Amino acid sequence: MIRGYGQYWKHVVSNRRLAIWTIMFFSKLVKHLKHLHQKKSWKWITKRYFRKPNHGGNDRWTLTCPLTNIQTVEDVLD
């Protein structure tokens, strides 16, 4: 009975955990970028490092290398 209950709710719990990790990762990334460019505004940082995905989509918060335009590991492997 307990095992079935855990299996039923496992996706909800993992979704919450993933959301927490995403927020933590993004906040550390923001802190690092602000430390890297202390005299630049947040608008300049977002314009330089965050772009829309190469494969399409509406998410403009995809971390992108400003020099090579690489966004994910898959781009490196292709």
C-alpha positions in Angstrom: 0.0 0.0 0.0 2.8 2.5 0.9 4.8 1.5 -2.1 1.9 2.2 -4.4 1.3 5.6 -2.8 4.9 6.5 -3.3 4.8 5.5 -6.9 1.7 7.5 -7.5 3.1 10.8 -6.1 6.8 10.4 -7.3 6.3 12.7 -10.3 4.9 15.5 -8.1 7.8 15.3 -5.6 10.4 15.2 -8.3 8.9 18.1 -10.1 9.1 20.2 -6.9 12.7 19.2 -6.4 13.6 20.0 -10.0 12.0 23.5 -9.6 14.0 24.2 -6.5 17.2 23.1 -8.2 16.4 25.3 -11.2 15.9 28.3 -9.0 19.1 27.6 -7.1 21.1 27.1 -10.3 19.8 30.3 -11.9 20.4 32.4 -8.8 24.1 31.2 -8.6 24.4 31.8 -12.4 23.1 35.4 -11.9 25.5 36.0 -9.0 28.4 34.7 -11.1 27.6 36.9 -14.1 27.1 40.0 -12.0 30.5 39.3 -10.3 32.1 38.7 -13.8 30.8 42.1 -15.1 30.5 44.3 -12.1 30.3 47.6 -13.9 27.7 46.4 -16.5 23.9 46.6 -16.1 21.6 43.6 -15.8 20.1 44.5 -19.1 23.5 44.3 -20.8 24.3 40.9 -19.2 21.0 39.4 -20.3 21.4 40.7 -23.8 24.9 39.2 -24.0 24.4 35.8 -22.3 20.7 34.9 -22.8 19.1 34.3 -26.2 16.3 32.4 -27.8 17.1 28.7 -28.5 18.8 27.9 -31.9 16.2 25.2 -32.5 13.3 27.6 -32.1 10.9 28.3 -29.3 9.9 31.3 -27.2 12.2 30.8 -24.2 14.6 33.7 -24.3 16.4 32.6 -21.1 18.6 30.0 -22.8 22.2 30.5 -21.6 24.4 31.1 -24.7 28.1 31.5 -25.1 28.6 35.0 -26.5 31.7 34.0 -28.5 30.7 30.7 -30.0 26.9 30.8 -29.8 26.9 27.4 -28.2 23.8 26.8 -26.1 23.8 23.1 -25.1 26.0 20.0 -25.0 24.2 18.7 -28.1 25.4 21.8 -30.1 29.0 20.8 -29.2 28.6 17.2 -30.3 27.0 18.1 -33.7 
